[in-house]
Amino acid sequence: MLTPSFHLSQTPESLIITALCPAINSTDIEIHTQDTHFSLHIPPYFLRLSLPGPCIEDDSSSAKYDPPTGALVVSLTKLNKGDEFVGLDDMDRLLSSYNNKKPVVIKDEDLAVGPEVVRDERMEELLKERKILLEAEANSWLLPQSAPAPSSSSQPTGSTSSLPSQPYGFLSSHSSLFRHPPPIAEELIQHLGPNPETTTPEERLRLAEEAEDERFDSGYYQGDFVYDEEIGEVLRWQAPLSRELREGKVVGVSEEEYFTEEEKEVLKEIPVREYPPSTPPSHLLHPLLLLLLSQAYDTRQTLSDPTLESPWTLTSLLPLFTSLTPCSAYPTIPAVLRASYRRMVSYPLYRSWALAAKVKEDVCDVLEGGRKSTLRALLGMKKVLESGEGYEVFVKVWVEDYVGWVMRGVNDEVLVSLSRELRSTVFTQAETGWPLAELEAETREGEGDIDLD
């Protein structure tokens, strides 16, 4: 859990706690107050405070969230109105535990990791997160906290830069969400520099491609081309949405019959916003293709059984997410395929041209199923991202809006037409900018050494 930046202020009647929690779902906020004990839980944030004086929650208390700034303002009523609290800026005291018991410590051997698990850098990070959660649970969430590192931008209000913020996301309608991103999001966008909010669209696209060039590993690509047993199994597998289409379970089926009860409930909760007309411009359809290609890759790689790595995989395959690139960066389908294929052969576990081509076929099937199957794919993506700590910001910036737009502003004919256009588009290995065909030919002929490290 993350400790948000926060500060306290007061009036004669109230104590006001302002916490910076960007990109959250405000319906998930949990607040508990008992005397001088206060706790706030909203994934991925947790804040526990020893208040400078007793407070209660009554009809005068309130909690208000401002999505543009990420500021959550909680107003508690002082038990004794008129009291002047002291120590509102004493972070050590505010964050100190009000439990004097010796905390339970989880040892590495308690994590129950089998010998077959490869302890690479990513797995070590996941085990560290698991250890933190287990210790928190074992100690009734009364683990020591530390104040967020101070910085010129640590307050919930005020500008972090003299440069203007450059919007991003669906219809370029979001900003300021990456001023204080969760750690995993901060890691994914770090190539944008210290001020990702102020990088221009042109810089974001350039930095995205530079990151891909740095990530591409010719030896890894050749290794997957040679040792392709696992990839072969993934290629032979039939994606569920493709199977639905073949079995006649999509076209001609009503949405009421098609969607599960869980899916219906999620669709009801999607915010109602104004969207463009039902015949959308390509600069909205093409980013949709990027989302579907990412979702189809992870679905195929995991055989439709998402893993702990799935949120990272979905995110890393999307320059829209990790580089905040604009919709206008993908004016044509070849531009979409270039962005997606470059990611598929440089970031995830399996880096195979044949796999990328198979993923493209999967997306064609999804679109051929029209709005229903497209929504099911997006809902699956949303669910996987929300299962990973810190990925909610990407759901807010892109996925939720696309679910709402497809649901209310796109008809089946538009998506089926896009499927035909995508299926007929030929994209070559040379168009990635990397010598993929040459690497494959070299591997077939047994020329050169393949460095698999």
Secondary structure in CASP SS format (residue, H / E / C, confidence):
PFRMAT SS
TARGET T0000
AUTHOR 0000-0000-0000
METHOD secondary structure of the structure
MODEL  1
M C 1.00
L E 1.00
T C 1.00
P C 1.00
S E 1.00
F E 1.00
H E 1.00
L E 1.00
S E 1.00
Q E 1.00
T C 1.00
P C 1.00
E C 1.00
S E 1.00
L E 1.00
I E 1.00
I E 1.00
T E 1.00
A E 1.00
L E 1.00
C C 1.00
P C 1.00
A C 1.00
I C 1.00
N C 1.00
S H 1.00
T H 1.00
D H 1.00
I C 1.00
E E 1.00
I E 1.00
H E 1.00
T E 1.00
Q E 1.00
D E 1.00
T E 1.00
H E 1.00
F E 1.00
S E 1.00
L E 1.00
H E 1.00
I E 1.00
P C 1.00
P C 1.00
Y E 1.00
F E 1.00
L E 1.00
R E 1.00
L E 1.00
S E 1.00
L E 1.00
P E 1.00
G E 1.00
P E 1.00
C E 1.00
I E 1.00
E C 1.00
D C 1.00
D C 1.00
S C 1.00
S C 1.00
S E 1.00
A E 1.00
K E 1.00
Y E 1.00
D E 1.00
P C 1.00
P C 1.00
T C 1.00
G C 1.00
A E 1.00
L E 1.00
V E 1.00
V E 1.00
S E 1.00
L E 1.00
T E 1.00
K E 1.00
L C 1.00
N C 1.00
K C 1.00
G C 1.00
D C 1.00
E C 1.00
F C 1.00
V C 1.00
G C 1.00
L C 1.00
D C 1.00
D C 1.00
M H 1.00
D H 1.00
R H 1.00
L H 1.00
L H 1.00
S C 1.00
S C 1.00
Y C 1.00
N C 1.00
N C 1.00
K C 1.00
K C 1.00
P C 1.00
V C 1.00
V C 1.00
I C 1.00
K C 1.00
D H 1.00
E H 1.00
D H 1.00
L H 1.00
A C 1.00
V C 1.00
G C 1.00
P C 1.00
E C 1.00
V C 1.00
V C 1.00
R C 1.00
D C 1.00
E H 1.00
R H 1.00
M H 1.00
E H 1.00
E H 1.00
L H 1.00
L H 1.00
K H 1.00
E H 1.00
R H 1.00
K H 1.00
I H 1.00
L H 1.00
L H 1.00
E H 1.00
A H 1.00
E H 1.00
A H 1.00
N C 1.00
S C 1.00
W C 1.00
L C 1.00
L C 1.00
P C 1.00
Q C 1.00
S C 1.00
A C 1.00
P C 1.00
A C 1.00
P C 1.00
S C 1.00
S C 1.00
S C 1.00
S C 1.00
Q C 1.00
P C 1.00
T C 1.00
G C 1.00
S C 1.00
T C 1.00
S C 1.00
S C 1.00
L C 1.00
P C 1.00
S C 1.00
Q C 1.00
P C 1.00
Y E 1.00
G C 1.00
F H 1.00
L H 1.00
S H 1.00
S C 1.00
H E 1.00
S C 1.00
S C 1.00
L C 1.00
F C 1.00
R C 1.00
H C 1.00
P C 1.00
P C 1.00
P H 1.00
I H 1.00
A H 1.00
E H 1.00
E H 1.00
L H 1.00
I C 1.00
Q H 1.00
H H 1.00
L H 1.00
G C 1.00
P C 1.00
N C 1.00
P H 1.00
E H 1.00
T H 1.00
T C 1.00
T C 1.00
P H 1.00
E H 1.00
E H 1.00
R H 1.00
L H 1.00
R H 1.00
L H 1.00
A H 1.00
E H 1.00
E H 1.00
A H 1.00
E H 1.00
D H 1.00
E H 1.00
R H 1.00
F C 1.00
D C 1.00
S H 1.00
G H 1.00
Y H 1.00
Y H 1.00
Q H 1.00
G H 1.00
D H 1.00
F H 1.00
V H 1.00
Y C 1.00
D C 1.00
E H 1.00
E H 1.00
I H 1.00
G H 1.00
E H 1.00
V H 1.00
L H 1.00
R H 1.00
W C 1.00
Q C 1.00
A C 1.00
P H 1.00
L H 1.00
S H 1.00
R H 1.00
E H 1.00
L H 1.00
R H 1.00
E C 1.00
G C 1.00
K C 1.00
V C 1.00
V C 1.00
G C 1.00
V C 1.00
S C 1.00
E H 1.00
E H 1.00
E H 1.00
Y H 1.00
F C 1.00
T C 1.00
E H 1.00
E H 1.00
E H 1.00
K H 1.00
E H 1.00
V H 1.00
L H 1.00
K H 1.00
E H 1.00
I C 1.00
P C 1.00
V C 1.00
R C 1.00
E C 1.00
Y C 1.00
P C 1.00
P C 1.00
S C 1.00
T C 1.00
P C 1.00
P C 1.00
S H 1.00
H H 1.00
L H 1.00
L H 1.00
H H 1.00
P H 1.00
L H 1.00
L H 1.00
L H 1.00
L H 1.00
L H 1.00
L H 1.00
S H 1.00
Q H 1.00
A H 1.00
Y H 1.00
D H 1.00
T H 1.00
R H 1.00
Q H 1.00
T C 1.00
L C 1.00
S C 1.00
D C 1.00
P C 1.00
T C 1.00
L C 1.00
E C 1.00
S H 1.00
P H 1.00
W H 1.00
T H 1.00
L H 1.00
T H 1.00
S H 1.00
L C 1.00
L C 1.00
P H 1.00
L H 1.00
F H 1.00
T H 1.00
S C 1.00
L C 1.00
T C 1.00
P C 1.00
C H 1.00
S H 1.00
A H 1.00
Y C 1.00
P C 1.00
T C 1.00
I H 1.00
P H 1.00
A H 1.00
V H 1.00
L H 1.00
R H 1.00
A H 1.00
S H 1.00
Y H 1.00
R H 1.00
R H 1.00
M H 1.00
V C 1.00
S C 1.00
Y C 1.00
P C 1.00
L C 1.00
Y C 1.00
R C 1.00
S C 1.00
W H 1.00
A H 1.00
L H 1.00
A H 1.00
A H 1.00
K H 1.00
V H 1.00
K H 1.00
E H 1.00
D H 1.00
V H 1.00
C H 1.00
D H 1.00
V H 1.00
L H 1.00
E H 1.00
G C 1.00
G H 1.00
R H 1.00
K H 1.00
S H 1.00
T H 1.00
L H 1.00
R H 1.00
A H 1.00
L H 1.00
L H 1.00
G H 1.00
M H 1.00
K H 1.00
K H 1.00
V H 1.00
L H 1.00
E H 1.00
S C 1.00
G C 1.00
E C 1.00
G C 1.00
Y C 1.00
E H 1.00
V H 1.00
F H 1.00
V H 1.00
K H 1.00
V H 1.00
W H 1.00
V H 1.00
E H 1.00
D H 1.00
Y H 1.00
V H 1.00
G H 1.00
W H 1.00
V H 1.00
M H 1.00
R H 1.00
G H 1.00
V C 1.00
N C 1.00
D H 1.00
E H 1.00
V H 1.00
L H 1.00
V H 1.00
S H 1.00
L H 1.00
S H 1.00
R H 1.00
E H 1.00
L H 1.00
R H 1.00
S H 1.00
T C 1.00
V C 1.00
F C 1.00
T C 1.00
Q H 1.00
A H 1.00
E H 1.00
T H 1.00
G C 1.00
W C 1.00
P C 1.00
L H 1.00
A H 1.00
E H 1.00
L H 1.00
E H 1.00
A H 1.00
E H 1.00
T H 1.00
R H 1.00
E C 1.00
G C 1.00
E C 1.00
G C 1.00
D C 1.00
I C 1.00
D C 1.00
L C 1.00
D C 1.00
END
